[in-house]
Amino acid sequence: MTIAEHFYNRMEDIEEMMIMQDHEGLDNYGLSLTYNPDDDEWVWLLSWGGPSEEIVMIGRGNNAKFRYIYKDWFTRKEYGITSPMEEVALKTLFNDWFNCEELRDVLQ
């Protein structure tokens, strides 16, 4: 399976929970959500071990960029998310569902 296929499989799950307004499902979907102030990025860790997966939001608001990272033992692959539909879904997830904009101000 390619890294893009891994990402789109994850997005199918995430978008379905968003459409169904499944807050509890999304809250339990990932392992952690952490903020790195040095790089101004949020890391949503989805799985750990072999493989490890995360979605990273870099920046703020409409200028935020996203990437999906897949680590399997001794390899690390990164997928830049450029699809407008996926970017809108992830901006909505990080900013509206997870309240990253508000939390960022508190954490700094």
C-alpha positions in Angstrom: 0.0 0.0 0.0 1.4 3.5 -0.9 1.6 6.3 1.6 -1.2 8.1 -0.2 -3.4 5.0 0.2 -2.6 4.9 3.9 -3.6 8.6 4.3 -6.8 8.3 2.3 -7.9 5.2 4.4 -7.4 7.3 7.5 -9.3 10.2 6.0 -12.2 8.0 5.1 -12.6 7.1 8.8 -12.1 10.7 10.0 -14.5 12.3 7.5 -17.2 9.7 8.3 -16.9 10.5 12.0 -17.1 14.2 11.2 -20.2 13.8 9.0 -21.9 11.7 11.7 -20.9 14.3 14.4 -19.2 11.4 16.3 -17.3 13.5 18.8 -16.5 10.6 21.0 -15.2 8.5 18.1 -12.9 11.3 17.1 -11.7 11.9 20.6 -10.8 8.3 20.9 -9.4 7.8 17.3 -5.9 9.2 18.0 -3.5 8.5 20.8 -2.4 12.1 21.5 -2.5 15.7 20.3 0.6 17.7 21.1 1.8 21.2 20.3 5.4 22.0 19.4 5.8 25.8 19.9 9.3 25.9 18.4 7.9 24.8 15.0 4.4 26.1 15.5 2.9 22.7 14.8 0.3 20.3 16.1 0.9 16.6 15.9 -2.0 14.2 16.1 -0.5 10.8 16.8 -2.8 8.1 15.3 -0.8 5.0 16.1 2.5 4.0 17.6 4.9 1.2 17.1 5.0 -0.6 13.8 3.7 1.3 12.0 3.4 4.7 13.5 1.1 7.3 11.9 0.5 11.0 12.5 -1.1 14.0 10.9 0.7 17.3 11.5 -0.7 20.8 11.1 2.0 23.5 10.6 1.0 27.1 10.9 -2.3 28.8 11.7 -5.7 29.5 10.2 -6.0 29.6 6.5 -2.2 29.4 6.1 -2.0 26.1 7.9 -0.4 23.2 6.0 -0.8 19.5 6.7 1.3 16.4 6.2 0.8 12.8 7.0 3.7 10.8 8.4 4.0 7.0 8.2 6.8 5.3 10.1 7.3 1.6 9.7 10.3 0.2 11.6 13.4 1.7 9.8 11.5 3.8 7.2 9.8 7.2 7.4 7.5 8.4 4.6 5.9 11.8 4.5 2.9 12.8 2.4 2.2 16.5 1.8 -1.6 17.1 1.8 -2.5 19.4 -1.0 -6.1 18.3 -1.9 -8.4 21.3 -1.1 -11.1 19.0 0.2 -8.7 17.2 2.6 -7.2 20.6 3.7 -10.7 22.0 4.5 -11.6 18.8 6.4 -8.4 18.9 8.4 -8.6 22.6 9.1 -12.1 22.1 10.4 -11.0 19.1 12.5 -8.0 20.8 14.1 -9.5 24.3 14.6 -13.2 23.6 15.2 -13.2 20.2 16.8 -9.9 20.2 18.6 -9.9 24.0 19.2 -6.1 24.2 18.4 -6.3 28.0 17.8 -7.6 28.7 21.2 -5.4 26.1 22.9 -2.3 27.5 21.2 -2.8 30.9 22.8 -3.1 29.2 26.2 0.0 27.0 25.7 2.3 29.9 24.6 
